[in-house]
Amino acid sequence: EGELEANLNLGLCHEKLGDIERATEFHEAHLELALSSENQSQAQDAYGNLVRVYQLSAGRLEESKEMQKAVDQHNKCLEAARVQGDQLAEALVHFRIGNCMHKMGEIKNAIEEFETYLNSCIELRDKVGEGKACCALADAYKDLNDIDESVRYLEMFLDLAKSGDPKNHANACANLGFIYYSQGKFDRSVTYFEKFFE
């Protein structure tokens, strides 16, 4: 019991100090001890702490443009979130993996992650998350030159954004205006540009 608490507290202290690597080591040791002693309460705490430190580690790797290493950390986070039963954290990890994949040029993999995120957000009734997923999917499909799918997700986003996200609503209108303009659909283009200024 004392060793469990010591690893937990050392992990938390190293987190506060910003030493995520050492914090991770202690949280992983905490989990290992909790599992070997069949202490489910401590194991759940350890998984929660690991979700947090893996997210922090992945974020730092993303900032330093080490996307594959970030994806590896996100996958560790995903596993910890699944075991813990944290559906919201699990959903967000899919979004972040999708962003990494998109930046690495793995657009089809990114789309799979964004679709998983979208479905999770629908299930969790997270309208803001649904909107983020639709925007990410629209960008990904635009990068694949699949303008029809891009438009479909932007229009889905517009429906969601009507309920209180004016900045992103305006951006979606502008993007749709540009897409329709590039396709020579000037009437539709003007309609969306007018909505941009509303």
VOKE-217021 format. One line per 4 residues: their letters; for each residue y, z, x negated of C-alpha. Coordinates in steps of 0.05 Angstrom, whole numbers, plus 5000, padded with zeros to 4 digits. Layout:
BEGIN
a	Y:Z:X; ...
This chain:
BEGIN
egel	5000:5000:5000; 5048:5018:4944; 5035:4953:4907; 5048:4913:4971
eanl	5116:4947:4980; 5133:4939:4906; 5121:4864:4908; 5159:4857:4973
nlgl	5219:4895:4947; 5219:4860:4879; 5217:4793:4915; 5276:4813:4959
chek	5315:4839:4899; 5305:4775:4859; 5327:4735:4920; 5391:4775:4923
lgdi	5402:4761:4849; 5392:4687:4862; 5328:4683:4819; 5288:4644:4870
erat	5231:4628:4821; 5217:4702:4807; 5227:4719:4880; 5175:4667:4898
efhe	5126:4697:4848; 5133:4766:4879; 5128:4741:4950; 5066:4701:4933
ahle	5036:4763:4901; 5055:4803:4963; 5019:4752:5007; 4957:4752:4962
lals	4952:4828:4965; 4964:4830:5040; 4909:4779:5052; 4860:4813:5006
senq	4872:4880:5041; 4870:4846:5110; 4939:4874:5126; 4963:4823:5178
sqaq	5031:4854:5188; 5047:4850:5113; 5018:4780:5110; 5065:4757:5166
dayg	5124:4788:5129; 5103:4753:5065; 5097:4685:5100; 5166:4694:5129
nlvr	5195:4710:5061; 5159:4650:5031; 5187:4604:5084; 5257:4627:5063
vyql	5247:4622:4987; 5211:4555:4991; 5270:4528:5033; 5320:4555:4981
sagr	5280:4524:4924; 5274:4457:4960; 5349:4458:4974; 5365:4468:4901
lees	5318:4412:4881; 5351:4366:4932; 5419:4383:4903; 5394:4364:4833
kemq	5365:4299:4862; 5293:4318:4847; 5268:4293:4914; 5193:4292:4901
kavd	5194:4363:4876; 5236:4382:4937; 5183:4350:4982; 5129:4391:4947
qhnk	5168:4455:4961; 5181:4433:5033; 5106:4423:5041; 5093:4494:5017
clea	5146:4518:5066; 5113:4477:5122; 5046:4510:5109; 5076:4580:5109
arvq	5115:4566:5173; 5052:4540:5207; 5012:4601:5189; 5068:4646:5210
gdql	5077:4609:5276; 5150:4594:5264; 5158:4529:5303; 5232:4523:5291
aeal	5225:4529:5215; 5167:4480:5218; 5210:4430:5256; 5268:4436:5207
vhfr	5222:4426:5148; 5200:4359:5178; 5273:4339:5184; 5287:4358:5111
ignc	5225:4322:5086; 5248:4261:5125; 5316:4264:5091; 5283:4268:5022
mhkm	5237:4210:5039; 5296:4169:5063; 5334:4182:4998; 5272:4161:4959
geik	5270:4096:4998; 5205:4114:5034; 5234:4095:5101; 5170:4090:5141
naie	5149:4160:5118; 5218:4185:5134; 5212:4157:5204; 5146:4193:5215
efet	5178:4259:5194; 5240:4247:5238; 5196:4230:5298; 5156:4294:5287
ylns	5222:4332:5284; 5247:4298:5348; 5183:4315:5386; 5187:4387:5362
ciel	5259:4392:5384; 5242:4365:5452; 5186:4416:5458; 5233:4472:5435
rdkv	5289:4448:5481; 5335:4442:5420; 5387:4390:5442; 5426:4394:5376
gegk	5362:4381:5338; 5345:4323:5384; 5413:4293:5368; 5404:4301:5293
acca	5335:4269:5298; 5363:4210:5338; 5418:4198:5286; 5369:4202:5229
lada	5321:4154:5263; 5378:4106:5278; 5399:4106:5205; 5327:4096:5181
ykdl	5314:4038:5229; 5380:4007:5209; 5357:4010:5136; 5293:3973:5157
ndid	5337:3921:5192; 5306:3940:5259; 5371:3938:5297; 5339:3944:5366
esvr	5306:4010:5348; 5370:4034:5314; 5409:4019:5377; 5357:4053:5420
ylem	5363:4118:5381; 5439:4114:5379; 5440:4106:5455; 5392:4165:5462
fldl	5440:4205:5419; 5499:4184:5461; 5464:4212:5523; 5453:4278:5486
aksg	5522:4281:5455; 5559:4275:5521; 5545:4349:5529; 5591:4373:5474
dpkn	5589:4339:5407; 5652:4296:5408; 5655:4279:5334; 5584:4253:5330
hana	5592:4220:5398; 5651:4181:5370; 5612:4162:5308; 5553:4137:5349
canl	5601:4095:5392; 5632:4065:5329; 5563:4049:5300; 5542:4016:5364
gfiy	5607:3977:5366; 5595:3951:5296; 5522:3933:5310; 5540:3894:5373
ysqg	5598:3861:5337; 5552:3837:5281; 5505:3809:5334; 5561:3771:5367
kfdr	5557:3813:5430; 5633:3823:5433; 5638:3850:5504; 5589:3906:5488
svty	5623:3917:5421; 5691:3926:5454; 5661:3975:5505; 5635:4020:5450
fekf	5698:4015:5408; 5738:4036:5469; 5691:4096:5479; 5704:4113:5406
fe	5778:4123:5421; 5768:4162:5486
